[in-house]
Amino acid sequence: MGREAASSGPGWHETVVRVRYGEVDRMGVVHHRHYLTYFEHGRTEMLRDLGASYAAVEDAGTLLVVVETGVRYMRPGHYEDDLTIRTRLAEARGVRVRFAYEIRRMGVLLATGFTVLADVFRTKFAASLSRPDITGTERMAAARLKDYGWPGNVRELENVIERAVILAVGPEIVEADLPERLKRAEAKRTSIPSFDLDEPLLSVVNRVSSAVEREYLKRLLRRYRGHVGQAAEHAGINRRTLYTKLQAHDLRREDFR
């Protein structure tokens, strides 16, 4: 997905992506949901160029999840467009961090947006509930927390972490410590990707199968923490084939370590 990254303008970071077939509708227009994926890509590349990564942030004891987001659409993007994702840190206050985004094509503004990320309060509750033994969050539990939509915003997130700290029996918060609704939400969201019945069958099959493959690879890398050899063995493919698929889906094993 990403092809280059650079800083441009006061506080802005830029990275360029090319719109893929699976990101457009039958008219060749980028589906609105993919702009949130572009935002995540821009944010990840910005952190990487600053010498950090989500994995490194989590290993340091902080787990940031998206609790609020918004997009304003001006013009459509199209298949094989080269889009410039501009990202900047707009605000950092307490446990909340706000990023701002612009999506441009050859300088023309297509969309703007923002995301608000929040620390999940693990350290706070470990101290207040006299659980200094809790020092981290297991990778699968972290993935559940990051993927959930958080309709109740920060308050619901805080309640979930407090409950997990109380239930934890070891040094890490694990998936079993989280409410069942987080697991049901993922199953509902990833069961069948959306499609348009007016779209040709081959087009639907290609796009849906690509989305399923990408989701499979993400879960696989999470389970094995980015270890390609173990992931390839689990999937029943060789390492070279797995590397090719990761590149096609713009997935980097480093982001799952």
HELIX and SHEET records of a PDB file:
HELIX    1   1 TYR A   21  GLU A   23  5                                   3    
HELIX    2   2 HIS A   34  ASP A   49  1                                  16    
HELIX    3   3 TYR A   54  ASP A   59  1                                   6    
HELIX    4   4 ARG A  122  SER A  128  1                                   7    
HELIX    5   5 ARG A  139  ASP A  147  1                                   9    
HELIX    6   6 ASN A  153  LEU A  167  1                                  15    
HELIX    7   7 GLU A  175  ASP A  177  5                                   3    
HELIX    8   8 GLU A  180  THR A  190  1                                  11    
HELIX    9   9 LEU A  201  ARG A  223  1                                  23    
HELIX   10  10 VAL A  228  ALA A  235  1                                   8    
HELIX   11  11 ARG A  239  ALA A  248  1                                  10    
HELIX   12  12 ARG A  253  PHE A  256  5                                   4    
SHEET    1   A 6 GLY A   2  SER A   7  0                                        
SHEET    2   A 6 HIS A  13  ARG A  18 -1                                        
SHEET    3   A 6 ASP A  82  ARG A  93 -1                                        
SHEET    4   A 6 ARG A  96  ARG A 105 -1                                        
SHEET    5   A 6 VAL A 108  ASP A 119 -1                                        
SHEET    6   A 6 LEU A  64  TYR A  73 -1                                        
SHEET    1   B 2 GLY A 136  THR A 137  0                                        
SHEET    2   B 2 GLU A 172  ILE A 173  1                                        
END                                                                             
